[in-house]
Amino acid sequence: MEQRQPTEPNQPRTNPAGGPKPDTKPADAQAQPATEQRSSNQSRQNRQDVPYQNNRNGGNAGGNTSPNRPERSFKAMPNQNQRDNRQQNNGQRPNEARQREDDQRQKNQRDNRQQQNGQRPNEARQREEPREPRPDRDRNSTNNRPSARETMQNDAFGRDFGNSAVQPTEHVGREDRLVIGISLGDYNGIGPEVILKALQYNRLQKICTPVIYGSMRILNRYRNLLNLKDWNLNGAQTIGQISHKLTNVITCWPDQNHEIQPGHVTPEAGQAALACLQRAVDDLKNGKLDALVTAPINKYNIQSEEFKFPGHTEYLAQQFDVQDNLMFMVSETLRIGVVTGHIPLGRVRQNVTRERIAQKLHMMMQSLKQDFGIDRPKIAVLGLNPHAGEEGLLGNEEQDIVKPLVAEFVNKGELVFGPYPADGFFGTRAYKKFDAVLAMYHDQGLIPFKAIAFEEGVNFTAGMPAVRTSPDHGTAYDIAGKDLADETSMLQAIYTAIDVARNRKEFLELEAGALK
């Protein structure tokens, strides 16, 4: 058998006789492709196709490296008019027309199902109830009362933010000033840093009296570490010794030999966090505080015989003898509550019941009315399963539980809508059309909330007799003590606590007056 000789790189392949290999392709295949004239409705005419260019691995710009292979070209895709014309000539309806008809048919089917269930179609209800504040729904829209944040921006800082509805206000009198307690949390996390940054220069004194439940020694260590020395703190032993002119610190544990170890989990920090929380809750229960803001704790090192709870919320519920409450994440753009809170994912389904969803909806409505001044709240309910169950293909909870419950609320005149698929709901920013959203479980609600409003988000516990808020972040050990923590969420938690306390007081006064 004759041995085949290797060919040189970039040389034409030879036949056994040594000559060039004959090209077996027809002659017309070797010719340059003819130019294609485009139709008259296109912007350019007599445009030639652009040859395929291969510049990879040293190829020439005009085409392939082999000189005997014809250059390839990509023909321009026909535009929509050309495709429609061909389909019409073949007796077919254009794609876009068929798609519009299919969409309209699906919409009509949805509307018919909703009408059969005693509901108004979604689009009609949304047109009737826009998201923008209205005097008949939002109590605060009629009195033009500035929020705590707006008061700070226009009064304490002396700035004009262009909001004509917000006028500079006089300083709040001592007898009307709210007393806001702030528990220190884990002092090895970012709690002390965000508290000090939020309260520096005593600027919040314009609208409230802050009381930190912690340790003057620990806070002074962080003031030195973060170079926040140019303002004074007032040390006090009890709530009766606080000053309404300064930021106050109540020392909550006797052992002052604790050393800060930013970024480290220590049992001493957990014990101190519990002591601060207990002292603050005692004053809150006794009416000495108007609201409580809790800095982040470590849920592991705080565990003890006195604290066997997964977080602040459950501890406060036990202290105030409340059977149930609502974890309500709030910001200026989004409010999300959850049906199931701090429980394992494997137990979510058994806790998503008709009674539990109804109870959370009632709590959310009541909170929106009394705590946020919205007289007719509009609420969206998310589905439990992917794509809200896809009409039963991916789960029956929406068909069996959520939809009948939503219809029941609608029949009572409440503005409740759903169930919505969570991914599309947040992906299309549909949450902007609602006053609040009820998610089925923790991560379904908190992941989009923190993605949208992490820096300004606030965790508010609804359904409690006392007002409690907290920033929406944790201890963040990785940046503790490095002057990297952002205090925005802590500031928002304080602002929200002030606004909720004011709104609730006004609501209860109006309700009491209506009963006379």
C-alpha positions in Angstrom: 0.0 0.0 0.0 1.4 3.4 -1.0 2.2 5.6 1.9 0.5 9.0 1.8 2.8 12.0 2.1 2.0 14.6 4.6 1.0 18.0 3.2 2.6 21.3 4.2 0.6 23.7 6.2 -1.6 26.1 4.2 -0.8 24.1 1.0 -3.5 22.6 -1.2 -3.9 18.9 -0.8 -2.4 16.8 -3.6 -3.5 13.7 -5.3 -1.4 10.5 -5.5 0.2 11.7 -8.7 1.5 14.7 -7.0 -0.6 17.3 -8.8 -3.3 19.5 -7.2 -6.5 17.7 -6.2 -9.1 18.5 -8.8 -12.1 20.4 -7.6 -15.3 18.4 -8.0 -17.7 21.2 -7.2 -19.7 22.7 -10.1 -18.4 25.9 -11.6 -21.3 28.0 -10.4 -20.5 27.1 -6.8 -17.1 28.7 -7.1 -18.5 32.0 -8.3 -19.0 35.0 -6.1 -22.6 35.1 -4.8 -24.8 37.5 -6.7 -26.1 40.6 -5.0 -29.6 40.6 -3.8 -31.8 43.5 -4.3 -33.9 44.4 -1.3 -37.6 45.2 -1.5 -38.8 48.8 -2.0 -40.1 49.2 1.5 -36.5 48.8 2.9 -34.4 51.8 3.6 -31.5 50.8 1.3 -31.6 49.2 -2.2 -29.2 47.1 -4.2 -27.3 46.3 -1.0 -24.8 43.4 -1.4 -24.6 40.7 1.2 -21.6 41.0 3.5 -19.1 38.0 3.0 -18.5 35.9 6.1 -15.2 36.9 7.7 -13.1 34.6 9.7 -10.3 36.3 11.6 -9.7 33.5 14.1 -6.4 31.7 14.2 -4.8 33.8 11.5 -7.5 33.5 8.9 -7.6 36.2 6.2 -10.2 38.8 6.4 -11.8 37.9 3.1 -13.0 34.4 4.0 -11.5 31.0 4.5 -7.8 30.1 4.5 -8.3 27.6 1.6 -8.0 29.4 -1.7 -10.1 26.8 -3.5 -13.2 27.1 -1.3 -15.8 29.7 -2.2 -16.5 32.6 0.2 -19.7 32.2 2.1 -22.2 34.9 2.8 -25.1 35.5 5.2 -28.2 36.8 3.6 -30.1 39.5 5.4 -33.1 38.2 7.3 -36.4 39.2 5.8 -38.2 41.9 7.7 -41.6 41.6 9.3 -43.4 42.9 6.3 -41.8 40.4 4.0 -42.7 37.5 6.3 -46.3 38.8 6.6 -46.7 39.1 2.8 -45.5 35.5 2.2 -47.8 34.2 4.9 -50.8 36.1 3.4 -50.0 34.9 -0.1 -50.0 31.3 1.3 -53.4 31.9 2.9 -52.0 32.2 6.4 -52.5 34.9 9.0 -49.3 36.8 9.9 -47.5 35.7 13.1 -48.1 38.9 15.0 -51.8 38.9 14.2 -52.1 35.2 15.4 -50.2 36.1 18.6 -52.5 39.0 19.3 -55.5 36.8 18.8 -54.1 34.0 21.1 -53.3 36.6 23.8 -56.8 38.1 23.6 -58.4 34.6 23.7 -56.4 33.7 26.9 -57.3 37.0 28.5 -61.0 36.4 27.8 -60.7 32.9 29.3 -59.1 34.4 32.5 -61.8 37.1 32.7 -64.6 34.5 32.3 -63.1 32.3 35.1 -62.9 35.3 37.4 -66.4 36.4 36.7 -67.7 32.9 37.3 -66.0 33.0 40.7 -67.7 36.3 41.5 -64.6 38.4 40.9 -64.0 41.4 38.6 -61.3 40.9 36.0 -57.8 41.9 37.1 -57.4 44.7 34.6 -60.7 46.2 35.5 -59.9 46.1 39.2 -56.5 47.6 38.6 -57.9 50.5 36.6 -60.5 51.1 39.3 -57.9 51.1 42.1 -54.7 52.9 41.1 -51.6 52.6 43.4 -51.1 56.4 43.8 -52.1 57.8 47.2 -55.7 59.0 47.3 -57.5 61.0 50.0 -60.2 58.2 50.4 -57.5 55.6 51.0 -54.5 57.3 52.6 -55.1 59.1 55.8 -51.7 60.9 55.7 -52.4 62.2 52.1 -55.0 64.7 53.5 -53.1 66.2 56.4 -49.8 66.8 54.6 -48.0 65.8 57.8 -44.3 65.2 57.0 -42.7 61.8 57.9 -39.9 61.6 60.4 -37.4 61.5 57.6 -38.9 64.5 55.8 -38.9 66.4 59.1 -35.2 65.7 59.5 -34.4 66.7 55.9 -36.3 70.0 56.0 -35.9 71.0 59.6 -32.9 69.5 61.3 -30.6 69.8 58.3 -32.1 73.1 57.0 -32.3 71.7 53.5 -35.0 72.2 50.9 -35.7 69.0 48.9 -38.3 70.5 46.7 -41.3 68.9 48.3 -43.9 71.6 48.5 -46.1 69.4 50.8 -43.4 69.3 53.4 -43.0 72.6 55.3 -40.3 73.3 57.9 -41.6 72.5 61.3 -40.8 73.8 64.7 -38.8 71.7 67.1 -40.9 69.1 68.9 -41.6 70.1 72.4 -40.2 67.9 75.2 -43.6 66.7 76.3 -44.5 65.7 72.7 -41.2 64.2 71.8 -41.2 60.4 71.4 -38.7 58.4 73.4 -37.1 55.8 71.1 -35.2 52.9 72.7 -32.3 51.2 70.8 -30.9 47.9 71.9 -27.2 47.5 71.2 -27.3 43.9 69.7 -24.1 41.9 69.4 -21.3 44.4 70.1 -18.9 42.5 68.0 -21.0 43.0 64.9 -21.9 46.3 63.2 -24.7 47.2 65.6 -22.6 49.8 67.6 -21.2 51.3 64.4 -24.5 51.9 62.7 -26.1 53.2 65.9 -23.3 55.7 66.5 -23.3 56.8 62.8 -27.1 57.2 62.8 -27.1 59.3 66.0 -23.9 61.3 65.6 -24.1 65.0 66.2 -27.4 64.5 68.1 -29.3 65.5 64.9 -32.2 63.2 65.7 -32.9 65.2 68.8 -35.0 67.5 66.7 -37.7 64.8 66.5 -37.1 62.3 69.3 -35.2 61.3 72.4 -32.9 58.4 71.6 -32.0 56.0 74.4 -29.3 53.3 73.7 -29.5 50.2 75.9 -25.9 49.0 76.0 -22.7 50.1 77.6 -21.0 53.5 77.7 -17.6 51.8 77.8 -18.3 49.7 74.7 -19.7 52.7 72.8 -16.7 54.8 73.7 -14.4 52.1 72.4 -16.2 52.2 69.0 -16.2 56.0 69.0 -12.4 56.0 69.3 -12.1 53.2 66.7 -14.3 55.0 64.2 -13.2 58.5 65.1 -16.6 59.6 66.1 -15.6 61.8 69.1 -17.1 65.2 68.4 -20.4 64.8 70.2 -21.5 63.9 73.7 -23.4 61.0 75.1 -25.4 61.2 78.3 -24.9 58.2 80.7 -27.9 57.2 82.7 -28.7 54.3 85.1 -32.5 54.4 84.5 -35.0 55.7 82.0 -35.9 58.4 84.5 -32.5 60.0 84.3 -32.3 60.6 80.5 -31.8 64.0 79.0 -34.0 65.2 76.2 -31.1 67.3 74.8 -28.6 64.5 74.3 -28.3 60.9 73.1 -28.7 58.7 76.2 -26.9 55.5 77.1 -28.2 53.1 79.8 -25.6 50.6 80.9 -27.3 47.2 81.0 -24.8 44.8 82.5 -22.5 45.1 85.5 -19.4 43.5 84.1 -17.5 46.3 82.4 -14.4 44.2 81.6 -15.8 43.0 78.3 -13.4 43.6 75.5 -14.7 44.2 72.0 -13.5 41.8 69.3 -15.1 43.0 66.1 -15.9 40.2 63.7 -15.7 37.4 66.3 -18.5 35.4 67.9 -18.1 35.3 71.7 -20.4 34.1 74.4 -19.9 37.4 76.3 -21.3 39.4 73.4 -24.4 37.1 73.3 -25.0 37.6 77.1 -24.6 41.3 76.8 -27.0 41.5 73.8 -29.7 39.6 75.9 -29.2 41.9 78.9 -29.7 45.0 76.6 -32.8 43.5 75.0 -34.3 42.5 78.4 -33.8 46.0 79.9 -35.3 47.7 76.8 -38.3 45.4 76.7 -39.0 46.0 80.4 -39.2 49.8 79.8 -41.2 49.2 76.6 -43.8 47.1 78.5 -44.0 49.7 81.3 -44.8 52.5 78.8 -41.5 54.3 79.3 -40.6 54.0 75.6 -42.8 54.9 72.6 -41.0 52.4 70.3 -38.0 50.0 70.3 -35.4 49.7 67.6 -33.3 46.5 67.9 -29.8 46.2 66.4 -28.8 42.8 65.0 -28.1 39.9 67.3 -26.3 36.6 66.7 -29.1 34.0 67.0 -26.5 31.4 68.2 -24.5 33.0 70.9 -27.6 34.7 72.5 -29.2 31.3 73.2 -29.6 30.6 76.9 -32.1 29.4 79.5 -33.8 32.8 79.2 -33.7 33.0 75.4 -34.7 30.0 73.4 -36.1 31.7 70.4 -35.1 31.9 66.7 -35.0 35.7 66.8 -36.3 39.0 68.2 -39.8 38.6 66.9 -40.6 35.4 68.7 -39.1 36.7 71.9 -41.2 39.9 71.8 -44.3 37.9 71.1 -43.7 35.8 74.2 -43.0 38.9 76.3 -46.2 40.6 75.2 -48.3 37.4 75.3 -49.1 37.7 71.6 -50.2 34.4 69.9 -49.3 35.6 66.4 -47.6 38.5 64.6 -46.5 39.5 61.2 -42.9 39.9 60.0 -43.4 43.0 57.8 -40.5 44.2 55.7 -41.1 47.9 54.8 -39.4 50.6 52.7 -40.4 53.6 50.8 -41.0 51.6 47.7 -42.1 48.1 48.9 -43.8 46.4 51.8 -43.7 42.6 52.1 -45.2 40.4 54.8 -44.7 36.6 55.1 -47.1 33.9 56.1 -44.4 31.6 57.5 -41.4 33.2 59.2 -38.4 31.6 60.8 -39.2 27.9 60.2 -37.4 25.3 58.1 -38.3 25.1 54.4 -39.5 21.5 54.8 -42.2 22.7 57.2 -43.5 25.5 55.1 -46.2 23.6 53.2 -47.9 22.2 56.4 -48.0 25.8 57.8 -49.5 27.4 54.7 -53.2 26.9 55.7 -56.3 28.9 54.9 -56.6 30.0 58.5 -53.0 31.2 58.7 -53.1 33.1 55.4 -56.4 34.8 56.4 -54.9 35.7 59.8 -51.8 37.3 58.2 -54.0 39.2 55.7 -56.1 40.6 58.5 -52.9 41.7 60.4 -51.5 43.3 57.3 -54.7 45.2 56.6 -54.9 46.4 60.2 -51.3 47.5 60.2 -51.5 49.4 56.9 -54.5 51.3 58.3 -53.3 52.1 61.8 -49.5 52.1 61.4 -49.1 53.5 57.9 -52.2 55.6 57.5 -53.7 53.8 54.4 -57.4 53.6 54.9 -58.1 51.2 51.9 -55.0 49.1 51.4 -54.4 47.2 48.2 -52.7 43.9 48.8 -51.2 41.3 46.4 -51.0 37.7 47.5 -48.2 35.5 46.0 -48.6 31.8 45.1 -46.8 29.0 46.9 -45.8 27.0 43.9 -43.7 27.9 40.8 -45.9 29.9 38.4 -48.6 30.0 41.1 -49.3 26.3 40.4 -49.9 26.7 36.7 -53.7 26.0 37.1 -53.0 22.9 39.2 -50.2 21.4 37.1 -47.5 22.3 39.6 -49.5 22.2 42.8 -53.0 22.6 44.0 -52.5 25.0 46.9 -53.4 28.0 44.8 -56.6 26.4 43.5 -57.7 24.9 46.7 -56.6 27.5 49.3 -55.4 30.9 48.0 -57.9 31.6 45.2 -61.1 30.9 47.2 -59.7 32.9 50.1 -58.9 35.9 47.9 -62.4 35.7 46.4 -63.8 35.7 49.9 -61.9 39.0 50.8 -63.0 40.5 47.5 -66.7 39.7 48.2 -66.3 41.6 51.5 -65.1 44.7 49.6 -61.4 44.3 50.3 -58.8 45.1 47.7 -57.0 41.8 47.7 -55.6 40.3 44.5 -53.8 37.1 43.5 -52.3 34.6 43.6 -49.4 35.9 41.5 -46.3 34.0 40.4 -43.5 35.4 42.5 -40.9 35.6 39.8 -42.9 37.4 37.2 -44.5 39.6 39.9 -41.2 41.1 40.9 -39.6 40.8 37.5 -42.3 43.1 36.0 -42.2 45.4 39.1 -45.9 44.8 39.6 -45.4 45.4 43.3 -45.4 49.1 42.5 -49.2 48.9 42.0 -49.9 47.7 45.5 -49.6 49.0 49.1 -48.2 45.6 50.3 -47.4 42.1 49.3 -48.1 38.9 51.2 -45.5 36.2 50.5 -46.0 32.5 51.5 -42.6 31.9 53.1 -39.4 33.7 54.3 -37.1 33.6 51.3 -39.9 34.2 48.8 -40.5 37.6 50.3 -37.1 38.6 51.8 -34.9 37.8 48.8 -36.7 40.2 46.4 -37.1 42.8 49.2 -33.4 42.9 50.0 -32.5 42.9 46.3 -34.8 45.9 45.8 -34.5 47.9 49.1 -31.6 46.4 51.1 -30.0 49.7 52.2 -33.2 51.4 53.3 -35.2 48.3 54.3 -36.7 47.9 57.8 -38.0 44.9 59.6 -41.3 45.9 61.4 -43.2 43.5 63.7 -46.9 44.1 63.0 -49.7 42.7 65.2 -47.9 43.7 68.5 -49.2 46.1 71.1 -45.9 47.9 71.1 -43.9 49.3 68.1 -40.7 47.5 67.2 -38.5 47.9 64.2 -35.0 46.9 63.2 -32.6 47.3 60.3 -33.0 44.6 57.6 -29.4 43.4 57.9 -27.5 41.1 60.3 -24.4 41.4 62.4 -22.1 41.5 59.3 -19.0 40.3 61.1 -16.9 40.5 58.0 -16.9 44.3 58.0 -17.4 45.0 61.8 -15.1 47.6 63.2 -13.7 48.6 59.8 -15.8 51.8 59.3 -17.5 50.2 56.3 -21.0 49.7 57.6 -23.8 51.8 56.1 -26.1 53.3 58.7 -29.0 54.0 56.2 -31.1 51.0 57.3 -30.7 51.9 61.0 -31.8 55.5 60.3 -34.8 54.2 58.4 -35.6 51.9 61.3 -35.6 54.9 63.6 -37.7 57.0 61.2 -40.2 54.1 60.7 -40.5 53.6 64.5 -41.3 57.3 64.9 -43.8 57.4 62.0 -45.6 54.2 63.1 -45.8 55.4 66.7 -47.3 58.7 65.6 -49.7 57.1 63.1 -50.9 54.5 65.7 -51.5 57.1 68.3 -53.5 59.2 65.8 -55.5 56.2 64.6 -56.4 55.1 68.2 -57.5 58.7 69.0 -59.7 58.8 65.9 -61.1 55.4 66.7 -61.9 56.4 70.3 -63.5 59.6 69.1 -65.7 57.7 66.7 -67.0 55.4 69.4 -68.1 58.4 71.6 
